[in-house]
Amino acid sequence: KVAAFARHLLNRKIGVVVVGFPATPLAEARARFCVSAAHTREMLDTVLENLDEMGDLLQLKYSRHRKSARPELYDETSFELD
């Protein structure tokens, strides 16, 4: 799955470095993204949207935590950045 993940993102012009077995345990591949101050918020939002889609497509989503019962606490539109 890690190779498909990298290939799909590269096709969408998103660079990612992936590492799989034997450098990681068999079921624990990793992905690394290099973020810089030159990236805009729109660029980062695009990457997050694509990651969400890839997670669904390749069935990669996993969390040890349940979704919040109060998602309004995470609404980032109610404050201003300095």
N, C-alpha and C positions, 0 to 999 in steps of 0.2 A: 504494500500500500504506500510505503514511503516514496518509492520511485514514481508511482502514479500521481501522488500528491505534488511532488516537485515538477513533474511534466505538465500537469494541468495549470499550475500557477505560472510556470514559464510561458506557456501559451497565452496567458493573460498579461504578459509583460511584468510579472512580479517575480523578483529574484529571491530565491531561498536556498540555503545550504542544508542538505539533509544528511543524517548519519544513521546508519542501520547496523544490523548484526554484521560482523562480530565486534564492532566498536561499542555497541550497546547490547544489553540483554535482548534476546530474540523478540520479545513482545514490547520493547520500549524504544522504538526509533525516535529520533529527535529532529527538530527543525530549528534553524537559526535565521533570524531576520536582522539585517543591519539597518538601524534607524538613525537618521541624522537630522540636524536642525534645518537642513534644506528641504525636508519633506513637509508638505503642507498638510493641514488637517484633512482636506479633501482626499489627498493621496492615501493617508492612513485609513480613512473611512472606507475607501475603495478596497484596500487590502483586507480590512476586517469583514466587509461584505463577502468578498471572495473566499475568505477562510471559512465563514459560516456556510457558504454554499458547498465548499469542498468537504467540510465536516459531514454534511448531510449526504452528499454523493458517495463518499467513500466510507461512510459509517465510522467516523473517527471521533465523534464527540463523546467525551467522558468527563464526569465530575464526581468527586467524592461528596460534594455538597448538594443539598436540595436547592431548588429555585426559591428565591425569596417570596414570602407571602406578602411582602410590601414593596413591590417594584418601584413605587413612587419615590422611595428613598434614593434611587439611583438615577433619577431624572437629572441629566446634566444641562438641561436648557434653562434652569432656574437660577443660574449664577453667571457672573462675568469673569473672564480670565483677565489677569493684570497685563 
